[in-house]
Amino acid sequence: MLGSDTALAVESPPVAEPAQPKQSTAKVIRAAVVGTVVEYYDFGIYGYMATMVATLFFVSEDETAALLGTFAAFAVAFFLRVPGGIFFGHIGDKYGRKTALSWTILLMVVATAAMGLMPTYATLGVWATALLVLARCLQGFAAGGELSGANAFVSESAPARWRATQTSLVNSGTYLGSLVASLVALGITSVFTEEQILEWAWRVPFLLSVVIGVVGVWIRNHLEDTPQFEELADKGETKKLPFVELLKTSGGSVVKIVMLGALIVGGYYIASVYAATYLQTEGGQTKSVSFLSTSLALVLGVITLPIAGYMADKFGRKPVLFAGSVASAVLGVPMFMLMAGGTIWQAVLGQSVLFICVSVVNGASFVVYVEMLKASVRYSGIALGNNITNMCLGGTAPFIATYLIDLTGNSLAPAGYFVFCALLTLIAVFTIKETKGIELRTD
């Protein structure tokens, strides 16, 4: 049982138990998960609609060139995640986690709804493409502050013995958001004809953001901030410039976060967003089959995440991280061979195994980020490290994978990218200390 585990020894002494939360743990987790679902539905729907967006906004006689243009716009948003993370990290560390999280979800909903309302290339020409890229950039700016803040929020309200499990539930929100996006894309491609989709039905997934976004905004507005942040604020110990304080005191931790997150970022976008396209272009599957396979992989990921979090609470963070990254490095190429095999069962099995491997690492990663950083720079530190990884390895993943196949003519080239991300994470695992059982730092 988790309650009987003995905390592992660590170099830094534990700090005092934080004040008891004024709101239930269930309420905190619900608010974090629902908001994250909204954010990642909005952010992911663009990727799942990539082949349709390419036709409507990136007109080209070369289908590969149009798809590359679509994925380039997908990648651009990730460059905005870093300034978004710095901005919302400043808000979250200085003025409160709740304030920052309320604004991230509102901005994301506005940007996604704008995508569903804008004219296409046929109506506005290149200006339509520019408007799409602008809306995508706003999505990236908002996403930069979401996951880091949600994890900081939940972890600061969770008991030490359950922290990895509860934090993993937040990350399940990212998968659930992507799952909803995948199911919506599957529904659109199954219900409507190709002509109807290109004429008007492609807008529906983007406009649905308004409906689910209103729920998320309402839930987050009814939260109180975390006890640890309120304690900092009451003592006047929040930093004037949290980002500067972060670089002065915790730069090494940020570097570790960047490397540790390689697989859960780069691997995630390869195994989910890009795989939905890969199964169509290289595996010979229909849109419906590719979205169905991606949806199943995401369901398995949602199941795996809390299991991995529980294991990290029971056995330690490092064993879970090690197992997941080694499995990813070993199975990357064989699973891509299955996905390119041409049958439905090969597509589903290959993608699902890859995604489960990523989920194992994801279930134990963010709790390590939280436990490495002190409260006054925690939001900023997680946001900076995670978003640098997203910028370098996540947003570029679909573009690089598509380009590698075009460059080499080898349909297995994206597997090399997946394995590379797994190896970066594996290297980082050897550089971190075991943090199971410690209390969160306040200084």
N, C-alpha and C positions, 0 to 999 in steps of 0.2 A: 504493500500500500504506500501511496505517496506520503501520507502523514507520518510514517515510521522511518522514512529515509533520513540518514545522517548527512548533513551538508559536508561537501568536500572542503578540505583546507585550501585556503587561498592566501596569497601574500598580503593583501590589504585587509585590515581588520573590518569586521562587519560594523555597520553603523546602526543607530537606534531604529527600532521598528517605527515606520511612519504612522502618522495619525490615522485613525480609522476613517474610512470613507463615509460621507454623508448620504450617499446613494448606493443602491444595491449593485453588486457586481454584474448581475444580469442586465440591468439597465445600461451600465457602462458598455458592456460587450455588445448589446443590441445596437446602441447608437453608433459604435465604431464599425460594426459589421455592415449595417444598413448603409451608412455613408460610403464605406469602401465599395460596396456592391454598386452603388450609383456611379461613383467615380470610374470604376473599371469597366462597367457596362459602356459608359460614354466613351472612354478612351479606347476600348477594344472593338467597338462596333465598326469603326473606320477600317481596321485591319481585316475584319471578317467580310466586309463589303468591298474589299480591294479590287477584285476583278470588275465589279460594276462601276466603282468610282473611276477606274482607269478609262473605261469607255466613255463616261459622261464628262470628265474634267481634264483628262490627259489624252487628247485626241492624237493618234499617230497611226501611220500605216503599219508600223512594226508593233505587234502586240507586246513583245518583250519590253520595248522602249516605253510603252504606255504604262506597263506594270511597274517598271523601274521608277518612272515618274511618281506613281502612286506611293510606292514604298519610300521614295525620297522624301515626300511630304510627311509620311509616317515618321521618318527618322528626324526631320526638322523639329518636330514637337518635343523630342527628347532633349534637344539642346536648350530648349526653354525650361526644362525641368530643373536645371541647376539654378538659374536666377530665381525661379519660382520657389525652390527649396530654401534658398538663402532668405528670400523675402518672408515666406510663411514661417520659416524657422525663427527669424527675428521676432515676428509677432507672437509665435507660440511660446518662446522662452522669456519674452519680456512682458507680454500682456495676457498670456494664458493660452492653454491648449485649446480650450473650447472656442475662443474667438477665431483662432486661425482655421480650425476645422470647419466652422460654419461658413467662412468665406470661400474655402476651397471648393466645397460642394456647390455653392451658388454660382461661382464663376464657371465651373465645369458644365453645369446644366445650360447656362446661357450660350456657351460656345457650341455645344452639341446641337441645341435647338436651332441655332443659326445655320448650321450645316444643312439641316432638313428643309430650310426655307429658301436657301439661296438659288439663283438661276444657274443653269449648267453652261458648259462651253458653247453649246449650240445657240444659246440666247445671248450671252455676254462675252463670248470669246475668251481671250487670255485673262481678262479681269475676273471671270468666274473662278479660274484656277487660283488666282491671287487671293481671292476672298476665302476659298477653301483652305489654303495654306495658312492664312491669318487666323481663321477659326481653329485650325489644328494647333497653332502656336499657343493660343489661349488655353486650349485643353492641356497642353504640356505644362504651361505655367501653373495651372491649378493642380495638376497631378503631382507636381513637385513637392507640394506640402501635405499631401493626403496621407499616404501610408506611414510615413515617419511619425506624423502627429498622432494617428490612430493607435500605433503601437506604443508610443510614449504614454498616451492617455490610459490605455488598458493596463500596461505594465505597472504604472504608478498606483493603480488601484487594486492590483492582484497580490495575494499572499505569495511569499517566496516559493513555497513548495508547489504552487500551481502556475507559476508565472509563464513558463514555456507553453503549457497547455492553453492557457487563456490568450496568450499572444498569438499562438498558431491559429486560433479561431478568427482573429482579425485578418490574418492573411488568407483564410478561407474565403473572406469577403471578396478578395481580388479574383479568386477562381469562380466564385458564384456570379460575380458581375460579368466575367468573360463567358461563363456558361449561359447566362441569360442572353447575352449578345449573340452567342453561337446558335442558341435555340431560335431566337428571333430571325436570324439570317436563314436558318434552316426552314422556318415557317414561311418566310417570304419567297424563297426559291421553290418551295413545294406547292404553295397555294397559287402563286401568280405565274403567268407566262413570262418568257424573256422580254417580250414587247411591253407588257404591263409594268414590269420591274423598271425597265429603262425609261418608261414614260412618266411614271409617278410613284410606284410602290417602293422604290428605293428610299424615298423620304421617310417612310413610316418608322423604321428603326431609330432614326435620329430624333424624330419628334416624340417618340415614346419616353425619351429622357425627361421631358417636362413632367410627365405623370409620376414616375418613380422618384424624380428629384425633389418634388414638393414634399413627399413623405420623409425623405432623408433630411431636408432642411428643418422640417418641423421637429423631428426627433432630436436633432443636435441642439436646437435652440432651447430645449427643455432640460439640458444637462447642467450640472455644476462642474467646476473645474476640479482637478485632482488634488487630493490632500497635500501631496508633496509640493506642487506648485504654489498652492495657497499658503503653505508654510514659508516658502521662499519669499513670496510677496509680502507677507505679514512682517517678516524680519528685515525687509528691505534688501534682500540678498540677490535679487534678479540683476543681471548685468546690463549696463547701458548699451553695450554693443556685443551681444552674445557671439556673433560670428567671429569677431576679433579675439574674444576670450577663447573660443574653440581652437583657433589656429595656434594660439600661444600655449595652451595647456594640453590639447588632445589631438594634435595633428597625426600622431602615430596611430591612434585608434581609428581615425578617418581612413587612413590608408588600408588598414586591416578590413574595414567595412567594405571598401571598394573591391578588394580582391575576394573576400569571402562571398560577396554577392554576385560574383560572375556567373555562377550556374543558375541561381534563382532568377536572374535577369536575362542574360543571353540565352540560357537553356530554355527558359520559360517561353520566350518569344519564338524560338525555333520550334519547340514542341507543340505550341498551340497556334498562335497567329500565323506563322509562316507555314506550318504543317498543313493548315487548311488549304492553302494555295498549292503546296507541294504535291498533295495527294491528287489534285486536279491536273497539274501540269506535267508531273513525272510519274505519278502512279496510275493515271488513266481513269480516275474516279470522277463521278459526277459531283456537282456542287452539293447536292443533297447528301450523298455518301460522305463527302469530306466534312461537312458540318456535323453530321451524325457521329462520325468518328471523333471529332474534336469535342463534341458535347460529352460523349462517354468518357473520354480521357479526363475532362474537367471534373466530372462526377467522381471518378476514382481519385483525382487529386484532392477534392474536397474531403473525401473520406480519409485519405492518407495524412493530410496535414495535422489534425488533432491527435492522431495516433503517434506521429513523429514527435509532436510536442509533449505528449505523455511520456514517451520513451526518453526524451531529453530531460524531463523532470525526474524520472526514475533512475536512469543510468548515467546522466550527464550529457552536456551539449556536444562535446567533442566526438564521442563514439558514434552518435547519430550523423553528425556532419561528415565524418570519415566514411562511414558506410555508404551514404548517399552519393558522395562525390566519386568514390571508387567504382560503384555500380554504374554511374553515368559514363565514366571514362571507358569502361570495359564494354558496355552494351550499346554505345552510340552508333557505331558503324553497322553492327548486325541489325539493329532496329530500323535504320534507314533502308537497309537492303530489303527488309520486309515491306516497308511502306511503298517502295518502288516496285514491288512484286506484281501488282496488278489485280490481286483479289481483295475482296472486302475484308475477309478475316485477317489477312496480312496487314492491311492498312490500319485496322482497329488495334490489333495486337502491338504492332510496332510503335504507334503513337502513344498508346496507353502505357506501355512499359517506360518509355522515355519520360512521360509526364509524371509517373509515380516516382521515378528516381529524383526528379527535380523537386517534387513535393516533400520528399523525405528531408532534403537539405533545407528547404524553405521552412519546414516546421520547427527547426531549431536555430535558424539564423538570426531573426530579428530580436529574439530574447538576448542573444549575445551582444548585439549592438547596444541594446538598452543597458545591459549590465556593465558595459565598458565605459559608459559616459556618466558624468555627474549631472545632476538635475538642471543646473543653470544653463547648460549647453546641449542637453540631451536631444531636444527637437532639432536644433540646428545641425548637430553632428550626424544624426541618422539621415536627415534630409540631404546633407551635402554628400556623404559617402554613397548612399543609395542612388542618388541622382547622377553622380559622376559615372557610376557603373551603368545606369540606364542610358546615359548619353553615349558612352563609349561602346557598350556591348549589346544593349537592348534595342534601342531604336534603329540601330544600323543592321541588326540581325537579319530581318527579311530582305533588305537591300543587298547585303553582302552575300547571303545565301543564293539569291537569284543571280547576282553577278558572277559568283564562283562557278555556277553551272554553265552560264553563258560563256565564261572565259575558258573553262577547261573541257567543256563538253561532257563532264562526268556527273551523272545524276546523284552520286554519293558525296559530292563535294561539301554540301552543308553539314554532313556528319562530322567533318573535320572541325568545323566551327564549334559544334556542340561539345566535342571532346576537349577542345582547347579551353572552353569555359569551365568544364569540369576539372581540368588540371589546375587552373588558376585557383579555384576554390580549395582544392586538395592541398595546394601549397600553403594557402592562408590558414588552414586548419592547424598546421604544425606551428604557427606563429602565435596562436592565441592561448590564453590560460583558461582552465576550466572555471566556470563561474556559477555552476549549479549550487543553489542554496544560499548565496550571499544576499544581503540586503542592498537595495539600490543606493548608490552614492549620492550624497548631498553636497560634497565639497571636492 
